[in-house]
Amino acid sequence: MAGMFVSVKAVSEDVPLGQIVFFRSFFAILPLLVFLWVRGEFPGGLATKRPGAHFLRASFGALALFGSFAALARLNLAEAVLIAQLSPILMAVGAAVLLSERLTQWRIWGLVFGFAGVIVLVWPELSAPRGEETRMIGYAIGFVAAALSALALLMVRSLSRSESPGAIALYFVLASMIGGVLTLPWGWMMPDYRTLVLLILSGLFGGFGHIAMTLAFRYAEASRLAPFEYVALIWPVLADVFIFKTGLAPAFLLAAPLILIGALIASAEKGRSHQ
């Protein structure tokens, strides 16, 4: 998934957002279809009795994808990925609000640490001169994308009780691809060879990344996998330093532990609930 974000970041200044989403979605279909075929879920596994639920999940996921890529265009790679780590915290809180689950102390503390990290991260931007609010807008879009992703994950949790994981993934990719095509009237650009390769790689990396996560959750409990997701923040940090030459802001170094602790607390609750 880090490879996908690096590819998207590398073209985000030149390629329109909708075009990036389309390429990321279209070329993610290829490995997903092969994966479904190997598992014997294509095409029979795509049948569903809950098209409305798939529509909601796919819509939330597609909007979250648009938002995360829009934030990525305005922020350093590591900052955008860090904001995305708010999703498990918001999902835990959303389950309490929308599904009437108990608001435990784990969820409360996860929320406290997560939002403390957000405040630390955006505080220096509050004093930015007028007309230079690009990064603040990026943080706001990233937060909304994390909230939409949390809603999508709640829908996945509901759908996974009766629907194929492959069908859930494929319908999301199709919705994102359609959303990208709808932006065509606002203008796309003709990519050069390098840009085209990066756009294709964003889709292939995203598709293979989704397959890897699906298999990981098949063979291990979510609570055991959570640390790997947070350690994965290392790759965007390295990309910022060695590929994009942007360095790390002091606010990021202070905010990252707070947000990651909040996310780990939310995951710890899941681990306790399965024991």
C-alpha positions as CSV (number, residue, x, y, z in Angstrom):
1,M,0.0,0.0,0.0
2,A,2.9,2.3,0.6
3,G,4.0,1.7,-3.0
4,M,0.5,2.8,-4.1
5,F,0.8,6.1,-2.1
6,V,4.3,6.8,-3.4
7,S,3.1,6.4,-7.0
8,V,0.1,8.6,-6.4
9,K,2.1,11.3,-4.6
10,A,4.6,11.3,-7.5
11,V,1.9,12.3,-10.0
12,S,-0.4,14.3,-7.8
13,E,0.9,17.7,-8.9
14,D,0.4,17.0,-12.6
15,V,-2.6,14.5,-13.0
16,P,-6.2,15.5,-12.1
17,L,-7.6,13.7,-9.0
18,G,-10.4,11.9,-10.8
19,Q,-7.9,10.5,-13.4
20,I,-5.7,9.2,-10.6
21,V,-8.6,7.5,-8.9
22,F,-9.7,5.9,-12.2
23,F,-6.2,4.4,-13.0
24,R,-5.8,3.3,-9.4
25,S,-9.2,1.5,-9.6
26,F,-9.0,0.1,-13.1
27,F,-5.6,-1.5,-12.8
28,A,-6.5,-2.8,-9.3
29,I,-9.2,-4.9,-10.9
30,L,-6.7,-7.1,-12.8
31,P,-5.0,-8.7,-9.7
32,L,-8.4,-8.8,-7.9
33,L,-10.0,-10.8,-10.7
34,V,-7.1,-13.3,-10.8
35,F,-7.3,-13.6,-7.0
36,L,-11.1,-14.3,-7.2
37,W,-10.6,-16.8,-10.0
38,V,-7.9,-18.7,-8.0
39,R,-10.3,-18.8,-5.0
40,G,-13.1,-20.1,-7.1
41,E,-15.2,-17.0,-6.4
42,F,-15.4,-15.6,-10.0
43,P,-18.0,-15.1,-11.2
44,G,-20.3,-17.0,-8.8
45,G,-18.9,-15.3,-5.7
46,L,-20.0,-11.9,-7.0
47,A,-23.7,-12.7,-6.5
48,T,-25.3,-10.7,-3.7
49,K,-28.6,-10.4,-1.9
50,R,-27.6,-7.1,-0.4
51,P,-27.0,-4.7,-3.3
52,G,-28.0,-1.6,-1.2
53,A,-25.4,-2.4,1.5
54,H,-22.8,-2.9,-1.2
55,F,-23.7,0.5,-2.7
56,L,-23.3,2.3,0.6
57,R,-20.0,0.6,1.4
58,A,-18.6,1.2,-2.1
59,S,-19.8,4.8,-2.0
60,F,-18.2,5.5,1.3
61,G,-15.0,3.8,0.2
62,A,-14.8,5.6,-3.1
63,L,-15.3,9.0,-1.4
64,A,-12.6,8.1,1.1
65,L,-10.3,7.2,-1.7
66,F,-10.9,10.6,-3.4
67,G,-10.3,12.3,-0.1
68,S,-7.2,10.5,0.8
69,F,-5.6,11.2,-2.6
70,A,-6.7,14.9,-2.4
71,A,-5.0,15.1,1.1
72,L,-1.9,13.4,-0.3
73,A,-1.6,16.1,-2.9
74,R,-1.5,18.8,-0.2
75,L,0.6,17.1,2.5
76,N,3.8,15.1,2.9
77,L,3.3,11.4,2.3
78,A,3.9,10.5,6.0
79,E,1.4,13.1,7.2
80,A,-1.3,11.9,4.9
81,V,-0.8,8.3,6.0
82,L,-0.7,9.3,9.6
83,I,-4.1,11.1,9.4
84,A,-5.5,7.9,7.8
85,Q,-4.6,6.0,11.0
86,L,-7.5,7.8,12.7
87,S,-9.8,5.4,10.9
88,P,-9.7,2.6,13.5
89,I,-10.3,5.1,16.3
90,L,-13.3,6.7,14.4
91,M,-14.6,3.2,13.6
92,A,-14.6,2.2,17.3
93,V,-16.5,5.4,18.2
94,G,-18.8,5.0,15.2
95,A,-19.7,1.5,16.2
96,A,-20.9,2.9,19.6
97,V,-22.9,5.8,18.0
98,L,-24.4,4.0,15.0
99,L,-24.6,0.4,16.1
100,S,-25.4,1.1,19.8
101,E,-22.3,-0.7,21.0
102,R,-20.9,0.2,24.4
103,L,-18.6,3.2,24.6
104,T,-15.8,1.6,26.5
105,Q,-12.9,3.3,28.2
106,W,-10.7,1.8,25.4
107,R,-12.6,3.8,22.8
108,I,-12.6,6.9,24.9
109,W,-8.9,6.8,25.5
110,G,-8.2,5.9,21.9
111,L,-10.2,9.0,20.9
112,V,-8.4,11.2,23.3
113,F,-4.9,10.2,22.1
114,G,-5.9,10.3,18.5
115,F,-7.3,13.8,18.6
116,A,-4.5,15.0,20.8
117,G,-2.2,13.9,18.0
118,V,-4.3,15.7,15.4
119,I,-4.1,19.0,17.4
120,V,-0.4,18.7,17.8
121,L,-0.1,18.1,14.0
122,V,-2.2,21.0,12.8
123,W,-1.3,23.5,15.5
124,P,1.6,25.1,13.6
125,E,-0.7,25.5,10.5
126,L,-3.1,27.6,12.5
127,S,-0.7,30.5,12.4
128,A,-0.1,30.2,8.6
129,P,-0.4,33.5,6.7
130,R,-3.7,34.1,4.8
131,G,-3.5,32.6,1.4
132,E,-1.2,29.7,2.5
133,E,-3.8,27.4,4.0
134,T,-3.1,24.5,1.6
135,R,-1.7,22.2,4.3
136,M,-4.6,23.0,6.7
137,I,-7.0,22.1,3.9
138,G,-5.1,18.9,3.4
139,Y,-5.5,18.0,7.1
140,A,-9.2,18.7,6.9
141,I,-9.7,16.6,3.8
142,G,-7.6,13.8,5.3
143,F,-9.7,13.8,8.5
144,V,-13.0,13.6,6.4
145,A,-11.5,10.8,4.4
146,A,-10.6,8.9,7.6
147,A,-14.2,9.3,8.8
148,L,-15.5,8.0,5.5
149,S,-13.1,5.1,5.6
150,A,-14.3,4.3,9.1
151,L,-17.9,4.2,7.8
152,A,-16.8,2.0,5.0
153,L,-15.1,-0.4,7.4
154,L,-18.2,-0.6,9.5
155,M,-20.2,-1.6,6.4
156,V,-17.5,-4.2,5.6
157,R,-17.9,-5.7,9.1
158,S,-21.6,-6.0,8.4
159,L,-21.3,-7.3,4.9
160,S,-18.6,-9.9,5.7
161,R,-21.1,-11.9,7.7
162,S,-22.9,-13.0,4.5
163,E,-20.9,-11.7,1.5
164,S,-17.7,-12.8,-0.2
165,P,-14.6,-10.6,0.7
166,G,-13.7,-10.6,-3.0
167,A,-17.2,-9.3,-3.9
168,I,-16.9,-6.5,-1.3
169,A,-13.5,-5.5,-2.7
170,L,-14.5,-5.7,-6.4
171,Y,-17.7,-3.6,-6.0
172,F,-15.6,-0.9,-4.1
173,V,-13.1,-0.8,-7.0
174,L,-15.9,-0.6,-9.6
175,A,-17.5,2.3,-7.7
176,S,-14.2,4.1,-7.5
177,M,-13.6,3.6,-11.2
178,I,-17.0,5.0,-12.1
179,G,-16.4,8.0,-9.8
180,G,-13.2,8.7,-11.6
181,V,-14.8,8.5,-15.0
182,L,-17.5,11.0,-14.0
183,T,-14.7,13.6,-13.6
184,L,-13.7,13.3,-17.3
185,P,-15.8,16.4,-18.3
186,W,-13.5,18.5,-16.0
187,G,-10.5,17.6,-18.0
188,W,-7.9,14.8,-17.9
189,M,-4.3,15.1,-19.2
190,M,-2.4,12.9,-21.6
191,P,0.3,11.3,-19.5
192,D,3.8,10.8,-20.6
193,Y,5.5,7.4,-20.3
194,R,6.8,8.0,-16.8
195,T,3.5,9.3,-15.5
196,L,1.6,6.4,-17.2
197,V,3.8,3.8,-15.6
198,L,3.3,5.4,-12.1
199,L,-0.5,5.5,-12.6
200,I,-0.6,1.8,-13.6
201,L,1.7,1.0,-10.7
202,S,-0.7,2.8,-8.3
203,G,-3.5,0.4,-9.3
204,L,-1.3,-2.8,-9.3
205,F,0.2,-1.9,-5.9
206,G,-3.3,-1.1,-4.6
207,G,-4.8,-4.3,-5.9
208,F,-2.0,-6.6,-4.6
209,G,-2.0,-4.7,-1.3
210,H,-5.7,-5.4,-0.9
211,I,-5.2,-9.1,-1.6
212,A,-2.3,-9.2,0.9
213,M,-4.5,-7.6,3.6
214,T,-7.4,-10.1,2.8
215,L,-5.1,-13.1,3.2
216,A,-3.5,-11.6,6.3
217,F,-6.9,-11.3,8.0
218,R,-7.8,-14.8,6.9
219,Y,-4.8,-16.3,8.7
220,A,-4.4,-14.1,11.7
221,E,-6.6,-12.1,14.2
222,A,-7.0,-8.4,13.5
223,S,-5.5,-7.5,16.9
224,R,-2.3,-9.4,16.0
225,L,-2.1,-7.6,12.6
226,A,-2.6,-4.1,13.9
227,P,1.1,-3.5,14.9
228,F,2.1,-4.3,11.3
229,E,-0.2,-1.6,10.0
230,Y,1.3,1.0,12.3
231,V,4.9,-0.1,11.7
232,A,4.0,0.4,8.0
233,L,4.2,4.1,8.6
234,I,8.0,3.7,8.4
235,W,7.8,3.3,4.6
236,P,6.1,6.7,3.9
237,V,8.6,8.3,6.3
238,L,11.5,6.8,4.3
239,A,9.8,7.9,1.0
240,D,9.5,11.5,2.2
241,V,13.1,11.6,3.3
242,F,14.8,9.8,0.4
243,I,12.4,10.1,-2.6
244,F,10.5,13.4,-2.1
245,K,13.3,15.1,-0.1
246,T,10.8,16.8,2.2
247,G,12.0,15.8,5.6
248,L,9.9,15.5,8.8
249,A,8.4,18.4,10.6
250,P,8.8,18.6,14.4
251,A,5.0,18.5,14.8
252,F,4.8,15.2,12.9
253,L,7.4,13.6,15.3
254,L,5.3,14.7,18.3
255,A,1.9,13.8,16.8
256,A,2.8,10.4,15.4
257,P,3.2,8.6,18.7
258,L,-0.1,10.1,20.0
259,I,-2.1,9.0,17.0
260,L,-0.5,5.6,16.8
261,I,-1.1,5.0,20.5
262,G,-4.8,5.9,20.0
263,A,-5.0,3.4,17.1
264,L,-3.3,0.7,19.1
265,I,-5.7,1.3,22.0
266,A,-8.6,0.8,19.7
267,S,-7.1,-2.4,18.4
268,A,-6.3,-3.6,21.9
269,E,-10.0,-3.4,22.6
270,K,-10.7,-5.6,19.6
271,G,-8.2,-8.1,20.9
272,R,-9.7,-8.2,24.4
273,S,-13.2,-8.6,22.9
274,H,-12.1,-11.8,21.1
275,Q,-10.5,-13.4,24.1
